[in-house]
Amino acid sequence: MDTILLRILVSTIVVSILIFIILLIKKLLNHHLTVKAHYHIWYFLCIPILATFIPWNYFRLGEGTRYFKSLLFLHRDVPSKSEKINGVAASQETNSDLLHDFTVSVSKSTPDFVYHTFFTVWVIGVVLFLGAVVYSNYQISQMKKSAVAVTNQKLNELFKACKEMIGVKRNIRLRETSFVTSPITVGIFQPYIFLPSKTGESFSLNELKYVFLHELNHHKSKDLFVNYVMWLFRMIYWFNPVVWYALKRIRFDRELACDASVLNLLDESGYIEYGHTIIRFADKKYDRTLEHFAPGIGGTKKQITQRIECIASFSSDSLLLKWKSKVICAVLGVVVLLLAPITTVIASPDDVYRFTGKNTVYEDLSSYFRGYKGSFVLYDPSKNQYQIYNREMSEQRISPDSTYKIYSALFALESNVISVNNNEQVWDGKNYPYSEWNQNQNLATALSRSVNWYFQNTDREVGRKQLQDYFHRIKYGNEDLSGNLDRYWMESSLKISPIEQVQLLYQLEENQWNFKVESIKAVEKAILIEDQKNGRLYGKTGTGMINGKNSNGWFIGFVDKGDHRFYFAVNIQNKDGQAQGSKAAEIAKQILHHKKIYSF
């Protein structure tokens, strides 16, 4: 839901900015745009909507679009009240600290009920407007049923001549109905032009000629399709008054463009007659529910007055004016393309890793995950084979929480912030949630006890820019460090999938990134959990706690059997606050034991 709301919020901001830009251009460059360009320039509003579905993350546009996320979804650390680690003392015989839960709670600055309320209100608005669409189209269908074909031969011949004059070849049905008091045009797939009843008696053939030319131009310009796009805009952004104003301007500019198209077909003497015809339809408006689907020649007195003024000052567009219009639209197009990616600040593709591994076995391990949503990924390099439980969740990118500290340690070593032989940091005297944190730490103890302040210090010294380079170098998940530097990894901006966790562990052990061997060995030594006859177990847990509830549990690692290694990742999620890294480790142990990879 957060993703949907952010898309709506960001896209409405972008659309509003674009509307102001268009209005400013129309104001400042009014005499440098053709009448049609004044209308067509509004088409650029379609791009922000379309851009929402484009996976801009594949183009690697950097952190520019991610900045919005850090502004809109703020997090802060809230220390957990509990200072116990599941009531179990840490064993020194094996590095069992790595299997315990050292975590602090993260609290969203905006309560969930705000999101739910906004989303509910927005959906209600969309449903109401969708209902209006259904009702309007029902009225149009009733109009089609009740309308009668025009039998006046002269009228039909005139209509045919106007079609040839405009260059319209489609079969357009001409009908009369008492539903309207002004001619309108409806229908995308099967177009109709509806005339008020007894139009042939009330208007001269010359006046009807101008009516037909106007309505047929709406068909030729695809204005009916544009009407439905405008209604889609209204439905999505019903809460935005800027959009409402823009749609009102679009309808008026559409009629001016249609008038200009008709005038281009007439000589100057016809301008006055066309203007008189329009005046006859002043305030003869049909039902307002049809207004957005059925363009017509009529309008309010104010609109008719403005249109008459434009007709009175009309002159054919010069070649220079046409070229200036094209240049202005091209420049605006570039601006729009620069704004468009912002609408996908939280694009769905960025939160999903598209796994394409062919040698993959998907299996059912649900019996190990009772009470949890979760996934398990195992990679066997000797067979180049993946074994995966829950394909969807294995590809879903989520916060890495403390599992990221494996790489934070590696980056600190590579940057010489710490070294293999000199990596101790002095406790600053602050009282942290766990007594194990309230003492000096070295790399081994910091990783085994998951000491936040240790890695926050090293991250600050490495710096955001260098960290971003490292995360990009190893292709760590979505590579998004736009959150606060102290907690971008803790239920914030940085996200990674279980499959990627496994791939990175394999690449780390194979040193595919050309890091210093001693750095990798130091990290590997620090995450050693157990050393038994049947192999060594390496790993790191991670727990995501939101508003005091454990909602995200990780256990990632590998089993070293001497000449054979297996890389694995387990992730569990639970809304009841029971998804800890220690539970993920328990599940991983059971599965590894069942597969006879590692016995405990």
N, C-alpha and C positions, 0 to 999 in steps of 0.2 A: 504493500500500500504506500509506503514511504516513497518508493520509486515513482509510482503513478502521480502522487501529489507533487513531487519535485518537478517532474516533467511538465505538469500543468502550470505550476508556478513560474518556472523558468521560461517556458514557451510563451506564457502570457506577457511576461516582462519583455521578451524579445519582440513579440508582435506589437506591443505598445510602442516600443522604441522605433520600430520600423514604420508604424503609422505616423508618428511625429516627424520622422525623416521625410516621408512621402508628402505630408502636409506642408512641411517647410520648403521642399523642392517646388511644389505646386504654387506656393506663395511667392517665393523669390524668383523662380524661373517661369512664371506664368506665361509670358509672351514668347518664351523659347520652346514651348511644347505645343504640338498640335492638339486639337480637341480630342482626337482619338487617343493620343498618348496620355492625356490627362486621365483617361479611363483605364487604359491598358496598364498603366504604371501600378495600379492596385493589384494586378495579378501576382506581383512579387510576394504578397501576403501568403500565398499558398506554400512557399518554400519552407518557412519554419515548421509547418505541419508535416510536410513530407520529410523534412530533415530528422524528425523524431524517430523515424524508422530506419535511418541510415546508420550503420555501425562505424561511426567516425573514429572509434578507438583503433581500427585497423590502419588508419592513416597516420597514427602516432602524432597527434597535434600538440602533445606536451601537456603541461599542467594548467594552461590557460583556462580550459573548460572545467577543470577540477576545482579551481579556486572557489567557484560558486558553492560547491558542496561543503567546503570548510566553513563558509559563512552561514549557510542555512542549517546545517546539522552540527551543532556544537556539542562537545562532550566534556565532562570534567571527572576527575578522580574522586571517588568517595570511599575512604578506607573502610574495609570490612570490620564489623564489630568483633568478630571472632578472631582470637589470636592463636587458636589451636589448629593443628593440622590433622583433622580427622581423629584427634585424640591419640595419635600414634607417635611415639618418639622416633626420630630419624636414626636409622641404623648406620653405623660406620663400616660394617663388614662389607656390605654392598652399597652402592650409591643409591639407596632407596629414596633419598630426598627427591630424586628426579621423577618419582612416581607419585609424589604428594602434591597437594593443591596449595600453591602460594599465589594468591590473586587478590586484587582489589576491585571493588565494584566501580562500574562506570554508569553514570546517570545521564540520560538524554535531557538536554536543557528544555526541550518541548515535550510535555506529557503526551502520552499516547491518545488520551481522550480528545486532545485538540486535533490530531490527525484524523481520528475517526469521525469527529463532528464535522470537520471541514469536508471530508470525503463524502459523508452522508448527505450533507446539504448540496454539494456539487452534483451528486448522482440524482438527487431529487429534481434539481433544476434541469439536468439533461433529460430525465424522463418526461418532465412537463413539456419541454420543447419538442421532444420526440413525439409526444402526444399531439402537439400542434401540427407537426408535419403530417402525421397520419390523418388528422381531421381535415387539413387543407387538401390533401390528395383525395380524401373521400368526397369533399365538396366538388373537386374537379371531375371526379368520376361521375358524380350525380349530374353535373352540368353536361358532361358528354352524352349521358343517357337521355336527358330532357331536351337537348339542343336539336334543332331541325336543320336539314341541309338548305342552303340558299338555292332557291329555284329561279331567281331572277336571271335570265339569260345574259342581259347586258352586264350585270354585276359579275357573273362568272367569267365572262369574256374579259372584263377589265382586270379581274384578279389574275387571269392567265397571262395577260399582257404585262402586268406588273412583275410577275415571277420571271418572265423573260428579260425584263428590263434590269432586274436586280441580279439575275444569273442564278436563281434558285431552281433546282431540278427535282427536289424531293416532292413526294406526294403530301401536300398540306391540305387538310380538310377545312373548308370554310363553312361555319355554322352560325346560326342565330339562336339567342337564348335570352330569356327574361332575367337571368341571374346577374347580368352585368349592365351597367349604364355607360360603359366606355369600352372600346375594343381592347381585347387582351390576347396574348399569345401563350399557349401552354403545350406541354408534351415534348419530351426529348426524343423518344423512339418513334412515336406517331404524333407529329405536331398538328395542332389545331389553331385556327384563328377564330375567336368568338366575337360576334358583333351583337350589339343590343337589338332586341326585337324591333322590326319595322325600320331598320337602318336605311333600307333602300328608299323609303318614303320620306325620312327625316333629313337625308343628306343628298347633295348632288353627286353625280358621278365624279366630278372633278375633286370634290372633297374626299370621296371614298378612295380615289386614286392615291392621295397623300396618306390616308390611313393604311392602305395596303402596303405602300412603299415603306412606311415606318415599321409595321409589324413584320414584314418579310425581312427587313434588315436585322431585326432581333434574331430571326432564325439563322440568317447568314453569319452573324457574328457570334453564334453559339451562346447567346446571352441566357438562354434557359438553363444550360449546364452551369454557367457561372452562378445563377440564382441558387442552385442546390449547394454549390460550394460555399456560397455566402451563408446559407442556412446552417451548414455544418459548422462554420465559424461561430455563428450565433449560439449554437447548441453547446459547443465546447467552452466558449468564453462568455457565457451568458452573464457572468458576474462582473465583467469588465466594461465599464461605461465607455472607455476609449474605443473598444471594438464596435459598440453600438453606434457611436458617432461615425466611425469609418464606414460602416455598412450603409448608413444613411447617405453619406457622400458618394459612395460607389453607385447607389441606385440613381442618384441625380446625374453623376458623370456619365452613366450608361445612357441615359436619355439624351444628354447633350451630344454624345458620340453618335447615337442613332440619328438624331436630327441632322448632324453634319454629313452623315453618309447620304441621307435623302437629298439634302441641298446640293451636294456634289453632282446629283443626277438632273438637277433642274437649272433653268436659266434664271436670271435675276428677277424676272417678272413672277416666277413661281415661288420665290422666297416669301413674298407678301401673302399669297394665297395659302401657302403651307402654314404660315404663322396664324392666319385667321382660322384655319381648320383646327389647330391646336387649342386656340382660345375657346372654341365651342365645347371643348371637353374639360374645361376648367372646373375642378371640384366634382366632376362626375366620377367619383371613385367607387370601385367595387369593394366587396368585403375585404377588410384589412388582412384577414387570414390568408387571402390569395395573393396579396401584394408581393410577397417574397418569391413566389413561384411563377407569377404570370405578369411579365412586363407588358406595359400598354402605353398608348399615346397620351393618355390623360394624366392628371396630376392636380395638386392643390393650386390655389390661386398664386401663392408665393412662388411655387416651382414653375408654373406657367409663365409668370412675369419674368423670371430669370431666363427662361428658355427663349422667350420672345426677344429679350435684350441681346442674347447671343445670336439669334437669327438675324436681327437688324444689323449687327456688326460683322456678319459672316463674310469671309473671303476665302477663296481656295488656298490650300496650303502650298507655300513655295517649296522648291527643292531644298533650299537652305534650311528652312524650318523643319522639314522632315529629317534632314541629317542631324540637326541639333537635337531633335527629339531622340533619335537613335543613340547618340553619344551619351546623353543624359541617362537614358534607360540602361545603357551598358555599364556606366559608372555605378549606378544604383545596384545593378545586378552583382557587381563585385562586392559591394558593401553587404548585400544580403547574404552572399555566399560566405562571407567572413563571420556574419552573425549566426548563420544556420547551425554550426556545430554546437553552439552553446545550449541549444534546446535538448541535446542529448548528454547533458552533464552527468546523468546517471543512466547510461544506455544499458539495456538488458544484456547485449552481447558482451559488455565489459565485465559483467558479473558472472559470466559463464565461460568456462574453458571448453573449446570445441575439440574434444579428443578424437583422433583419427587412427588410433592404433588398431592394426588389423589382427594381430595375434593375441586376441583377448578372449578370456573365458568369463562370462557373466554367470554368477551363481547366487543361490538363495541362502543367505546367512541370517535371515530374519529372526531365527530362534535365539541368537546371541544379543539381539538388540531390543528385546521386549521392554516396552515402556519408553523407547527412544526412537526418534528419527535418526538415521545414521547411514554411514557408508564405510566400506572397507576396501582398500586397494593394496594389492601385493604385486611386486614386480620381481621376476626371476630373470636376471641378465643372461644366465646360461642358456635359457630357452628363448630369451627375448619375448617373454610372455607376461601379460597382465592377468590377474584374477581380480574381478571387481564385483562387489555387492552394491546394488543400488546405483545404477548408471547415472541417473539424474543428479543425485546428491554428490556423487563423486566428481562431477563436472562443475558443480555450483561453487562459486568463489565466496568465501566468507572470511571473517577476521581470523588471522593466524594466532592472535593472542601471544602467549609466551613462547610458542614454537619459533617465532621469528628471531629469538635471542641467539639461536645457533648462528644465524647469518650476521646479526649485530656484532657478535663476538669476532667472527671472521673478518668483518669489515674494519673493526677496530685494530685487529692485528695487522691487516694489510696496510692500514693508514699510519701505522707506527704510533698510534695513540697509546697502545699497550704493546708489550712484547711477550714472547714465550716465557722469558725469565724475569720479567718485571711487569706484573699485571695486577698488583694489589692496589686497592683504593681505600682511603681512610673514611670510616663512618663519620658523617657530619654531625652526629649527636641528636638528630631528630628521632622522635619516637615513631617507628613504623609499625604497621599492623602485626608483624610477626617478629618474635624475639630473635629469630635467626637472622633477620635483616639488620638488627641493631648492633652491628659489630663490623670490623674491617672485613673486606671481601677481596678474594682473588678470582681469577677467571673460573677455576673449578668450582669454588663454593657459590659464586654468583650464578652459574648455570644450574647447578644442582638444586639450589634454593630459589631459583628464579627471582633474583633480587632486582626489582624494578629500577631502583635508584642507580645501581651500577651501570646498567645499559643505557639509562637516560643520560648519564654523565658522558659515556663514551660516544653516544649518538651526537650530543651537543659538540663534542670536540671534533668528531669527524666532519660535522656540518651537513646541512640539508642537501646542498648541491652535490657533494661527494657521495652521500648516501644514495641520492637519486641516480647517480651514474652507476653505482654498484648494483642497485636493484634492477636497473635496465640491462646491465651487463649480464646478469644471471637470469634475466627475464622472470623475476619473482612476481607471479600472479598478475594483478592489474598495475603494479608498479606505482601505486598512487600514494604519495606521501603528503597530500594536501592537508591532512589533519594536523593537529598540534604535534610538534616534534617530539614531545614527551609521551604521546599516546596514540600516534597514527596507526599503530599495530594492535591497539586494544579496543575492539568493537568500534572502529573508526573507519578511516579511508582505505587503508591497505587491506587487500583481500587476496585469497589464494584458494585453489581447489585441492581436495585430497590427492587427485592424480598428479597435480603439479608438485605437491609436497614430495611425493615419491620420486618423481623425475629429478627434482632438485637434489635430493639426498644421493641419488645415484651419480649425478653429475659432480656433486661435491666430492664424493669418494674417488671418483675417476679423475678428479682435478681437470675437468674440461674447461675451466675458466682460467687456467694457468696462474693460480694463486700460489703463494709460497707454500712448499710442502710442509714446513714446520708449523705454519699457521693452521693448516688442515689437521695435522696430527694433534695439535694442542686442543682444538675444538673436539675432535674425535675422542680424545682421552677424557675430556671433561663431561661428555655425555654417556660414558660407559656406565651401565647400570649393574650388570652381572657378568661374571666370568665363570662359566661352568664347563664341564667336560664336553658337553654336546654343542658348545658354541658360546659366543659372547653376544650379549644383548646391549644395543646402544639405543638411546631414545630421549625424547623430551616431551613432556606434557604441556598442555596449555588449557586454561579455563577462562571463558568469557563470562563475566558477571555483570548483569545490567540491572540497576535498581535493586541490588542486593540478592538477585536470583542468578544462579548458575545456569546459563542458557546455551552454552557452547563449550564442548569438551573435545580436546585433541590428544592424540598420542601418535607421534611419528618416530620412526627409527629404522634400524636394520639389524639383522642377525648375521653375524660373521661366523661361518663354520670352517674357517681356514681357507679352503680353496673355493668356497661357494658363499655368496651373500644373497640375502633376500631383503628387499626394501618394502616397507609397509607404512600405511597411514590409516588411522581410525578417527572418524569424527562423529560425534553424537550431539543431538540437539533436543532440548526439552523445555517446555514452557513452565513446568512446575518447579524449576530451580534445582534439578537434580543432575544436570549435565556437567560433570566435572572431568578434568583431565584424568584423574585417578580412575574413574569409572571407564573411560575410554581405554586406559591401559589394561584394566581388568579384562575387558572384552577382547582386546588384541591378544593378550596372553592365552585366552581360551581358544581363540581361532588358530593361533600359531601352534598350540599344543595339538589341536584336532588335526591339523595338517602335517603334524610330525616334523615341524620345522624347528621348534624349540620347546623343551620341556622344563617345567618349573618344579 
